[in-house]
Amino acid sequence: MSFEGSRHAAGENVIMRTTETLAQFIATCDSTRIPPAVRHEAARCLVNWAACALGGAGHPAVESALAALGPFVGAPQANLIGRGERVDALNAALFNGISSHVLDFDDTHMATLVHPSGPVISALLALAQYRPIDGRAFAEAIAIGIDVECRVAAAVSPQHYDQGWHITGTAGGFGAAAAAGRALNLDPQRMTHALGIAATQAAGLREMFGSMCKSLHPGKAAQNGLGAALMAAAGFTSSTSSIEGARGFAHVMCSEPHLAEATEGLAEHWHILDNSYKPYACGLVIHPVIDACLALHRQEGFAVQAVEQVQVQAHPLVLELTGKKTPGNGLEGKFSVFHSAAVALLKGVVTANDFSDEVVRDPAVIAMRARVGVTTAAGIAEDAAEVSIRLKGGRILKQRIEHALGSTNCPMSDKDIEGKFRDLAEGVLSADRVARALDMCWQVSALADAGTIGEALAT
């Protein structure tokens, strides 16, 4: 029986068979039921993912990973984004997953804090360069992979994240396996096994935030998910209840799982439509603070040299996730609300380069950072913040942001995302290659071979 014919099964039975229900959806979802808006959002995800991977391609984390693992890569099957190397598909998924996340500039599903595109698209594009996939099927696989990834994440949220798991690393493998499995046309049984193979490899610790290991998580999720789908296609088996089983993913890695979240509204509510995109290369919860500081910088009468004290009011997650008062390097700076506020007030603009080691250690930034204080309140929304500044002479300037730019309530437009791509591609790709790659990403569903996107994004 197809997924479309079985999705109205009794709720309790579906929960008891979460893994099989998801596998049935992945394998049999009628492509005609995927709305145009979902397909367009898949293209937005692809453009944003490609931008982030291009921007991160030369990062020391990528260089170090390549230096360590380069001698062991296999046949040149897939391109590394923003680079000249070609490696085997599994390692392409790993390296491109790292580069797509290392700037902390990639998309975010706010309800779960998972970064959905890194694991899914890194795996899928590597597969498409190894085994041709037409553009329409590629876009469908993005949408289905992200939906499954976010559903698994929702089933264990928020406790899973609160316990210290990096949800992009853990749930990401499910999304990558789903996308690759869909593209490989796995039947429901083999798709069930692919999800199980991904489940038993789920990993990623929040302790790693501020280090290179944070970007390793989506890279490994992409590599593991792609490998899971390929192994399942070859007959490798797993438990058929890897998500909901008593010793499965949800119960082992979450104190209070909500398994119904994984299957409710399948093929009706698409989580890709809840995705958000970042205008700044740092932790998403900092973004309303940056918006407020940039607005203050533009206010009449503001002068950097006159700032005596800066007070931020924000959601508790801001300090929990980005409370590094004295970051020591660029990666730590991405998790410092103090650093972001200081840069925004000093410069009136915040770019990816402002989270470099050099800027984090700039004496002027350090001095401004020391003037920033943060208080939190549960009543403030995650995408809201208020910043007040006391100037010499006692004057107070205030700015409140209700919804940060890039949030679902104040989304980045297609033009905004395209501008982000152009900014991050500058110096990596030539102008004509930028235009060609952008056109291919936006028109992905019309491509005869989606793997050509990898060639277009390589140097």
BAZA-522567 format. One record per residue (C-alpha): residue in three letters; x, y, z. Coordinates in steps of 0.02 Angstrom, whole numbers, plus 50000, padded with zeros to 5 digits. Example, Ala and Ser with C-alpha at 12.3 -4.5 7.8 and 13.67 -1.06 7.14 Angstrom:
<atoms>
+------+-------+-------+-------+
| miza |     x |     y |     z |
+------+-------+-------+-------+
|  ALA | 50615 | 49775 | 50390 |
|  SER | 50684 | 49947 | 50357 |
+------+-------+-------+-------+
</atoms>
This chain:
<atoms>
+------+-------+-------+-------+
| miza |     x |     y |     z |
+------+-------+-------+-------+
|  MET | 50000 | 50000 | 50000 |
|  SER | 50066 | 50173 | 49956 |
|  PHE | 50098 | 50306 | 50086 |
|  GLU | 49955 | 50410 | 50017 |
|  GLY | 49836 | 50265 | 50048 |
|  SER | 49898 | 50222 | 50221 |
|  ARG | 49934 | 50389 | 50307 |
|  HIS | 49764 | 50392 | 50393 |
|  ALA | 49806 | 50241 | 50501 |
|  ALA | 49766 | 50254 | 50686 |
|  GLY | 49879 | 50379 | 50773 |
|  GLU | 49943 | 50260 | 50904 |
|  ASN | 49990 | 50131 | 50773 |
|  VAL | 50084 | 50262 | 50673 |
|  ILE | 50182 | 50315 | 50827 |
|  MET | 50227 | 50133 | 50863 |
|  ARG | 50290 | 50119 | 50684 |
|  THR | 50371 | 50291 | 50664 |
|  THR | 50521 | 50231 | 50565 |
|  GLU | 50418 | 50128 | 50443 |
|  THR | 50291 | 50268 | 50421 |
|  LEU | 50427 | 50392 | 50376 |
|  ALA | 50508 | 50266 | 50259 |
|  GLN | 50341 | 50237 | 50173 |
|  PHE | 50322 | 50425 | 50149 |
|  ILE | 50497 | 50446 | 50079 |
|  ALA | 50481 | 50302 | 49958 |
|  THR | 50303 | 50327 | 49896 |
|  CYS | 50257 | 50511 | 49914 |
|  ASP | 50175 | 50562 | 49751 |
|  SER | 50282 | 50698 | 49674 |
|  THR | 50126 | 50785 | 49608 |
|  ARG | 50078 | 50817 | 49790 |
|  ILE | 50232 | 50924 | 49818 |
|  PRO | 50170 | 51106 | 49803 |
|  PRO | 50259 | 51234 | 49693 |
|  ALA | 50300 | 51336 | 49849 |
|  VAL | 50393 | 51187 | 49921 |
|  ARG | 50492 | 51163 | 49761 |
|  HIS | 50537 | 51348 | 49759 |
|  GLU | 50594 | 51338 | 49940 |
|  ALA | 50705 | 51192 | 49892 |
|  ALA | 50788 | 51306 | 49764 |
|  ARG | 50810 | 51441 | 49898 |
|  CYS | 50890 | 51312 | 50011 |
|  LEU | 51007 | 51262 | 49870 |
|  VAL | 51060 | 51441 | 49831 |
|  ASN | 51091 | 51478 | 50015 |
|  TRP | 51184 | 51313 | 50043 |
|  ALA | 51295 | 51344 | 49892 |
|  ALA | 51333 | 51521 | 49952 |
|  CYS | 51386 | 51459 | 50123 |
|  ALA | 51491 | 51317 | 50051 |
|  LEU | 51580 | 51438 | 49935 |
|  GLY | 51614 | 51558 | 50078 |
|  GLY | 51681 | 51420 | 50189 |
|  ALA | 51781 | 51326 | 50057 |
|  GLY | 51948 | 51400 | 50107 |
|  HIS | 51921 | 51398 | 50295 |
|  PRO | 52059 | 51319 | 50401 |
|  ALA | 51936 | 51185 | 50458 |
|  VAL | 51915 | 51127 | 50279 |
|  GLU | 52101 | 51139 | 50245 |
|  SER | 52142 | 51037 | 50400 |
|  ALA | 52014 | 50903 | 50361 |
|  LEU | 52080 | 50887 | 50183 |
|  ALA | 52260 | 50881 | 50241 |
|  ALA | 52218 | 50740 | 50362 |
|  LEU | 52101 | 50636 | 50254 |
|  GLY | 52158 | 50682 | 50079 |
|  PRO | 52282 | 50537 | 50065 |
|  PHE | 52138 | 50414 | 50094 |
|  VAL | 52006 | 50478 | 49972 |
|  GLY | 51946 | 50368 | 49832 |
|  ALA | 51905 | 50392 | 49649 |
|  PRO | 51872 | 50572 | 49591 |
|  GLN | 51682 | 50561 | 49582 |
|  ALA | 51624 | 50730 | 49647 |
|  ASN | 51683 | 50910 | 49660 |
|  LEU | 51724 | 51005 | 49817 |
|  ILE | 51627 | 51168 | 49816 |
|  GLY | 51735 | 51322 | 49791 |
|  ARG | 51890 | 51216 | 49764 |
|  GLY | 51980 | 51121 | 49626 |
|  GLU | 51989 | 50948 | 49704 |
|  ARG | 51878 | 50802 | 49656 |
|  VAL | 51857 | 50660 | 49781 |
|  ASP | 51747 | 50508 | 49807 |
|  ALA | 51563 | 50544 | 49840 |
|  LEU | 51566 | 50498 | 50024 |
|  ASN | 51710 | 50615 | 50061 |
|  ALA | 51634 | 50751 | 49952 |
|  ALA | 51480 | 50744 | 50063 |
|  LEU | 51592 | 50760 | 50217 |
|  PHE | 51701 | 50904 | 50156 |
|  ASN | 51559 | 51002 | 50076 |
|  GLY | 51456 | 50977 | 50234 |
|  ILE | 51597 | 51053 | 50335 |
|  SER | 51620 | 51202 | 50219 |
|  SER | 51432 | 51236 | 50211 |
|  HIS | 51421 | 51255 | 50400 |
|  VAL | 51589 | 51320 | 50458 |
|  LEU | 51540 | 51504 | 50439 |
|  ASP | 51381 | 51473 | 50539 |
|  PHE | 51292 | 51560 | 50398 |
|  ASP | 51175 | 51420 | 50344 |
|  ASP | 50987 | 51401 | 50360 |
|  THR | 50896 | 51362 | 50523 |
|  HIS | 50731 | 51278 | 50565 |
|  MET | 50687 | 51386 | 50714 |
|  ALA | 50568 | 51264 | 50799 |
|  THR | 50709 | 51138 | 50822 |
|  LEU | 50869 | 51239 | 50790 |
|  VAL | 50923 | 51110 | 50661 |
|  HIS | 51022 | 51175 | 50511 |
|  PRO | 50934 | 51071 | 50380 |
|  SER | 51020 | 51099 | 50212 |
|  GLY | 51200 | 51057 | 50259 |
|  PRO | 51175 | 50870 | 50286 |
|  VAL | 51041 | 50849 | 50152 |
|  ILE | 51113 | 50945 | 50004 |
|  SER | 51294 | 50897 | 50038 |
|  ALA | 51244 | 50713 | 50029 |
|  LEU | 51125 | 50733 | 49883 |
|  LEU | 51242 | 50833 | 49770 |
|  ALA | 51384 | 50709 | 49800 |
|  LEU | 51266 | 50568 | 49751 |
|  ALA | 51207 | 50663 | 49597 |
|  GLN | 51386 | 50678 | 49536 |
|  TYR | 51414 | 50492 | 49562 |
|  ARG | 51248 | 50435 | 49490 |
|  PRO | 51150 | 50557 | 49380 |
|  ILE | 50989 | 50628 | 49454 |
|  ASP | 50875 | 50742 | 49354 |
|  GLY | 50839 | 50913 | 49427 |
|  ARG | 50657 | 50882 | 49466 |
|  ALA | 50696 | 50727 | 49568 |
|  PHE | 50841 | 50820 | 49650 |
|  ALA | 50728 | 50962 | 49709 |
|  GLU | 50599 | 50837 | 49772 |
|  ALA | 50734 | 50745 | 49869 |
|  ILE | 50790 | 50908 | 49951 |
|  ALA | 50612 | 50944 | 50008 |
|  ILE | 50581 | 50767 | 50072 |
|  GLY | 50752 | 50754 | 50156 |
|  ILE | 50731 | 50920 | 50247 |
|  ASP | 50553 | 50874 | 50298 |
|  VAL | 50609 | 50708 | 50374 |
|  GLU | 50759 | 50789 | 50459 |
|  CYS | 50651 | 50922 | 50541 |
|  ARG | 50518 | 50795 | 50590 |
|  VAL | 50644 | 50683 | 50678 |
|  ALA | 50716 | 50839 | 50761 |
|  ALA | 50543 | 50893 | 50818 |
|  ALA | 50510 | 50722 | 50894 |
|  VAL | 50655 | 50746 | 51016 |
|  SER | 50645 | 50934 | 51044 |
|  PRO | 50682 | 51027 | 51152 |
|  GLN | 50753 | 50902 | 51276 |
|  HIS | 50876 | 50823 | 51153 |
|  TYR | 50960 | 50991 | 51122 |
|  ASP | 50950 | 51039 | 51305 |
|  GLN | 51041 | 50878 | 51353 |
|  GLY | 51189 | 50934 | 51248 |
|  TRP | 51163 | 50852 | 51080 |
|  HIS | 51196 | 50955 | 50924 |
|  ILE | 51034 | 50918 | 50833 |
|  THR | 51106 | 50955 | 50660 |
|  GLY | 51231 | 50815 | 50684 |
|  THR | 51104 | 50692 | 50753 |
|  ALA | 50946 | 50725 | 50653 |
|  GLY | 51045 | 50776 | 50500 |
|  GLY | 51091 | 50597 | 50459 |
|  PHE | 50907 | 50552 | 50443 |
|  GLY | 50881 | 50695 | 50320 |
|  ALA | 51032 | 50647 | 50216 |
|  ALA | 50978 | 50464 | 50213 |
|  ALA | 50801 | 50513 | 50164 |
|  ALA | 50859 | 50626 | 50022 |
|  ALA | 50984 | 50500 | 49956 |
|  GLY | 50862 | 50356 | 49978 |
|  ARG | 50727 | 50449 | 49883 |
|  ALA | 50848 | 50486 | 49741 |
|  LEU | 50902 | 50303 | 49737 |
|  ASN | 50719 | 50249 | 49727 |
|  LEU | 50733 | 50138 | 49881 |
|  ASP | 50576 | 50039 | 49920 |
|  PRO | 50496 | 50063 | 50092 |
|  GLN | 50586 | 49914 | 50169 |
|  ARG | 50758 | 49969 | 50114 |
|  MET | 50718 | 50148 | 50160 |
|  THR | 50673 | 50087 | 50335 |
|  HIS | 50845 | 50008 | 50346 |
|  ALA | 50929 | 50166 | 50280 |
|  LEU | 50849 | 50267 | 50421 |
|  GLY | 50909 | 50138 | 50546 |
|  ILE | 51087 | 50141 | 50480 |
|  ALA | 51084 | 50330 | 50497 |
|  ALA | 51007 | 50319 | 50671 |
|  THR | 51144 | 50212 | 50743 |
|  GLN | 51276 | 50337 | 50684 |
|  ALA | 51189 | 50492 | 50754 |
|  ALA | 51313 | 50603 | 50847 |
|  GLY | 51364 | 50781 | 50885 |
|  LEU | 51397 | 50871 | 51050 |
|  ARG | 51356 | 51052 | 51090 |
|  GLU | 51516 | 51057 | 51191 |
|  MET | 51603 | 51076 | 51023 |
|  PHE | 51522 | 51245 | 50983 |
|  GLY | 51656 | 51373 | 50949 |
|  SER | 51775 | 51242 | 50879 |
|  MET | 51802 | 51160 | 50709 |
|  CYS | 51706 | 51008 | 50769 |
|  LYS | 51540 | 51101 | 50757 |
|  SER | 51556 | 51101 | 50567 |
|  LEU | 51611 | 50920 | 50570 |
|  HIS | 51436 | 50872 | 50630 |
|  PRO | 51338 | 50914 | 50471 |
|  GLY | 51482 | 50845 | 50368 |
|  LYS | 51476 | 50678 | 50456 |
|  ALA | 51286 | 50679 | 50451 |
|  ALA | 51294 | 50701 | 50262 |
|  GLN | 51425 | 50566 | 50241 |
|  ASN | 51337 | 50445 | 50359 |
|  GLY | 51166 | 50474 | 50282 |
|  LEU | 51230 | 50449 | 50105 |
|  GLY | 51323 | 50293 | 50158 |
|  ALA | 51166 | 50230 | 50247 |
|  ALA | 51061 | 50245 | 50089 |
|  LEU | 51194 | 50160 | 49982 |
|  MET | 51216 | 50019 | 50107 |
|  ALA | 51028 | 49992 | 50119 |
|  ALA | 51018 | 49987 | 49929 |
|  ALA | 51145 | 49847 | 49932 |
|  GLY | 51045 | 49746 | 50060 |
|  PHE | 51124 | 49802 | 50224 |
|  THR | 50993 | 49791 | 50363 |
|  SER | 50950 | 49876 | 50526 |
|  SER | 50814 | 49877 | 50657 |
|  THR | 50645 | 49925 | 50584 |
|  SER | 50605 | 50031 | 50737 |
|  SER | 50765 | 50130 | 50749 |
|  ILE | 50678 | 50293 | 50795 |
|  GLU | 50536 | 50238 | 50911 |
|  GLY | 50608 | 50078 | 50985 |
|  ALA | 50635 | 50066 | 51174 |
|  ARG | 50822 | 50077 | 51143 |
|  GLY | 50807 | 50177 | 50983 |
|  PHE | 50857 | 50354 | 50939 |
|  ALA | 50712 | 50449 | 51018 |
|  HIS | 50710 | 50362 | 51188 |
|  VAL | 50898 | 50347 | 51209 |
|  MET | 50938 | 50527 | 51158 |
|  CYS | 50788 | 50619 | 51231 |
|  SER | 50708 | 50615 | 51403 |
|  GLU | 50535 | 50661 | 51337 |
|  PRO | 50512 | 50616 | 51153 |
|  HIS | 50357 | 50672 | 51059 |
|  LEU | 50349 | 50540 | 50923 |
|  ALA | 50187 | 50605 | 50848 |
|  GLU | 50285 | 50757 | 50787 |
|  ALA | 50379 | 50644 | 50666 |
|  THR | 50227 | 50587 | 50570 |
|  GLU | 50082 | 50709 | 50593 |
|  GLY | 50034 | 50799 | 50434 |
|  LEU | 50150 | 50704 | 50318 |
|  ALA | 50133 | 50769 | 50139 |
|  GLU | 50019 | 50906 | 50207 |
|  HIS | 50133 | 51016 | 50312 |
|  TRP | 50307 | 51038 | 50238 |
|  HIS | 50438 | 51093 | 50364 |
|  ILE | 50547 | 51168 | 50228 |
|  LEU | 50421 | 51310 | 50223 |
|  ASP | 50468 | 51350 | 50404 |
|  ASN | 50651 | 51371 | 50359 |
|  SER | 50744 | 51534 | 50395 |
|  TYR | 50902 | 51608 | 50321 |
|  LYS | 51042 | 51706 | 50401 |
|  PRO | 51097 | 51881 | 50351 |
|  TYR | 51241 | 51868 | 50477 |
|  ALA | 51371 | 51731 | 50497 |
|  CYS | 51341 | 51689 | 50679 |
|  GLY | 51219 | 51608 | 50799 |
|  LEU | 51041 | 51646 | 50745 |
|  VAL | 50984 | 51703 | 50917 |
|  ILE | 51106 | 51849 | 50906 |
|  HIS | 51027 | 51918 | 50748 |
|  PRO | 50894 | 52030 | 50828 |
|  VAL | 51031 | 52104 | 50937 |
|  ILE | 51134 | 52142 | 50782 |
|  ASP | 50983 | 52219 | 50696 |
|  ALA | 50954 | 52331 | 50847 |
|  CYS | 51137 | 52384 | 50857 |
|  LEU | 51144 | 52423 | 50672 |
|  ALA | 50987 | 52530 | 50689 |
|  LEU | 51065 | 52622 | 50836 |
|  HIS | 51223 | 52653 | 50737 |
|  ARG | 51116 | 52743 | 50608 |
|  GLN | 51025 | 52852 | 50735 |
|  GLU | 51056 | 53038 | 50734 |
|  GLY | 51176 | 53088 | 50869 |
|  PHE | 51258 | 52918 | 50888 |
|  ALA | 51447 | 52923 | 50904 |
|  VAL | 51553 | 52769 | 50939 |
|  GLN | 51676 | 52864 | 51048 |
|  ALA | 51534 | 52925 | 51159 |
|  VAL | 51468 | 52752 | 51206 |
|  GLU | 51487 | 52718 | 51392 |
|  GLN | 51376 | 52567 | 51416 |
|  VAL | 51272 | 52449 | 51309 |
|  GLN | 51129 | 52347 | 51384 |
|  VAL | 51049 | 52204 | 51289 |
|  GLN | 50883 | 52123 | 51336 |
|  ALA | 50850 | 51959 | 51247 |
|  HIS | 50782 | 51782 | 51258 |
|  PRO | 50872 | 51663 | 51380 |
|  LEU | 50941 | 51561 | 51234 |
|  VAL | 51052 | 51708 | 51189 |
|  LEU | 51163 | 51683 | 51341 |
|  GLU | 51144 | 51495 | 51341 |
|  LEU | 51203 | 51479 | 51161 |
|  THR | 51306 | 51636 | 51132 |
|  GLY | 51366 | 51692 | 51303 |
|  LYS | 51554 | 51692 | 51269 |
|  LYS | 51606 | 51857 | 51349 |
|  THR | 51787 | 51849 | 51291 |
|  PRO | 51801 | 51744 | 51133 |
|  GLY | 51978 | 51697 | 51088 |
|  ASN | 51957 | 51665 | 50902 |
|  GLY | 51839 | 51688 | 50757 |
|  LEU | 51743 | 51527 | 50784 |
|  GLU | 51710 | 51574 | 50965 |
|  GLY | 51660 | 51748 | 50908 |
|  LYS | 51513 | 51672 | 50816 |
|  PHE | 51447 | 51619 | 50986 |
|  SER | 51473 | 51786 | 51073 |
|  VAL | 51327 | 51907 | 51078 |
|  PHE | 51451 | 52029 | 51156 |
|  HIS | 51564 | 52021 | 51003 |
|  SER | 51422 | 52040 | 50878 |
|  ALA | 51349 | 52190 | 50969 |
|  ALA | 51521 | 52272 | 50978 |
|  VAL | 51556 | 52249 | 50793 |
|  ALA | 51384 | 52311 | 50741 |
|  LEU | 51400 | 52468 | 50846 |
|  LEU | 51578 | 52504 | 50791 |
|  LYS | 51559 | 52473 | 50605 |
|  GLY | 51375 | 52492 | 50564 |
|  VAL | 51388 | 52333 | 50460 |
|  VAL | 51420 | 52150 | 50502 |
|  THR | 51503 | 52038 | 50373 |
|  ALA | 51569 | 51860 | 50375 |
|  ASN | 51745 | 51929 | 50397 |
|  ASP | 51695 | 52009 | 50562 |
|  PHE | 51701 | 51835 | 50638 |
|  SER | 51884 | 51810 | 50595 |
|  ASP | 52024 | 51790 | 50722 |
|  GLU | 52090 | 51961 | 50674 |
|  VAL | 51929 | 52054 | 50711 |
|  VAL | 51894 | 51957 | 50871 |
|  ARG | 52065 | 52011 | 50936 |
|  ASP | 52052 | 52193 | 50877 |
|  PRO | 52083 | 52307 | 51029 |
|  ALA | 51940 | 52423 | 50979 |
|  VAL | 51819 | 52277 | 50969 |
|  ILE | 51880 | 52209 | 51136 |
|  ALA | 51856 | 52379 | 51217 |
|  MET | 51678 | 52396 | 51151 |
|  ARG | 51640 | 52216 | 51198 |
|  ALA | 51684 | 52254 | 51378 |
|  ARG | 51546 | 52386 | 51384 |
|  VAL | 51409 | 52264 | 51332 |
|  GLY | 51296 | 52187 | 51464 |
|  VAL | 51157 | 52061 | 51433 |
|  THR | 51001 | 52020 | 51532 |
|  THR | 50873 | 51891 | 51479 |
|  ALA | 50688 | 51861 | 51503 |
|  ALA | 50580 | 51714 | 51448 |
|  GLY | 50446 | 51836 | 51393 |
|  ILE | 50554 | 51902 | 51251 |
|  ALA | 50534 | 51805 | 51088 |
|  GLU | 50685 | 51715 | 51015 |
|  ASP | 50686 | 51830 | 50863 |
|  ALA | 50664 | 51990 | 50965 |
|  ALA | 50782 | 52099 | 51068 |
|  GLU | 50801 | 52272 | 51142 |
|  VAL | 50964 | 52367 | 51154 |
|  SER | 50993 | 52529 | 51249 |
|  ILE | 51151 | 52634 | 51247 |
|  ARG | 51207 | 52763 | 51374 |
|  LEU | 51315 | 52897 | 51297 |
|  LYS | 51434 | 53016 | 51384 |
|  GLY | 51330 | 53155 | 51458 |
|  GLY | 51191 | 53035 | 51505 |
|  ARG | 51091 | 53026 | 51344 |
|  ILE | 51004 | 52858 | 51316 |
|  LEU | 50967 | 52782 | 51146 |
|  LYS | 50852 | 52632 | 51130 |
|  GLN | 50803 | 52514 | 50991 |
|  ARG | 50684 | 52366 | 50996 |
|  ILE | 50675 | 52232 | 50862 |
|  GLU | 50516 | 52128 | 50858 |
|  HIS | 50572 | 52007 | 50722 |
|  ALA | 50750 | 51986 | 50662 |
|  LEU | 50789 | 51996 | 50477 |
|  GLY | 50793 | 51819 | 50409 |
|  SER | 50666 | 51750 | 50532 |
|  THR | 50504 | 51673 | 50469 |
|  ASN | 50413 | 51833 | 50520 |
|  CYS | 50537 | 51942 | 50425 |
|  PRO | 50607 | 51827 | 50291 |
|  MET | 50750 | 51861 | 50173 |
|  SER | 50687 | 51883 | 49995 |
|  ASP | 50752 | 51788 | 49845 |
|  LYS | 50850 | 51945 | 49802 |
|  ASP | 50926 | 51948 | 49978 |
|  ILE | 50982 | 51767 | 49964 |
|  GLU | 51052 | 51797 | 49791 |
|  GLY | 51148 | 51947 | 49857 |
|  LYS | 51218 | 51837 | 49995 |
|  PHE | 51274 | 51711 | 49862 |
|  ARG | 51362 | 51846 | 49761 |
|  ASP | 51450 | 51915 | 49915 |
|  LEU | 51515 | 51745 | 49971 |
|  ALA | 51561 | 51691 | 49793 |
|  GLU | 51663 | 51847 | 49762 |
|  GLY | 51846 | 51801 | 49746 |
|  VAL | 51803 | 51616 | 49733 |
|  LEU | 51713 | 51607 | 49566 |
|  SER | 51728 | 51722 | 49416 |
|  ALA | 51582 | 51838 | 49379 |
|  ASP | 51520 | 51732 | 49233 |
|  ARG | 51529 | 51573 | 49337 |
|  VAL | 51433 | 51658 | 49477 |
|  ALA | 51293 | 51702 | 49356 |
|  ARG | 51291 | 51526 | 49282 |
|  ALA | 51291 | 51440 | 49451 |
|  LEU | 51153 | 51551 | 49517 |
|  ASP | 51045 | 51517 | 49366 |
|  MET | 51070 | 51330 | 49384 |
|  CYS | 51024 | 51332 | 49569 |
|  TRP | 50867 | 51436 | 49543 |
|  GLN | 50815 | 51328 | 49394 |
|  VAL | 50866 | 51163 | 49473 |
|  SER | 50701 | 51075 | 49432 |
|  ALA | 50730 | 51104 | 49246 |
|  LEU | 50904 | 51027 | 49241 |
|  ALA | 50931 | 50863 | 49150 |
|  ASP | 51074 | 50821 | 49268 |
|  ALA | 51081 | 50904 | 49440 |
|  GLY | 51260 | 50845 | 49464 |
|  THR | 51317 | 50982 | 49345 |
|  ILE | 51285 | 51105 | 49487 |
|  GLY | 51437 | 51032 | 49575 |
|  GLU | 51545 | 51069 | 49424 |
|  ALA | 51477 | 51245 | 49411 |
|  LEU | 51519 | 51281 | 49594 |
|  ALA | 51697 | 51213 | 49583 |
|  THR | 51850 | 51318 | 49538 |
+------+-------+-------+-------+
</atoms>
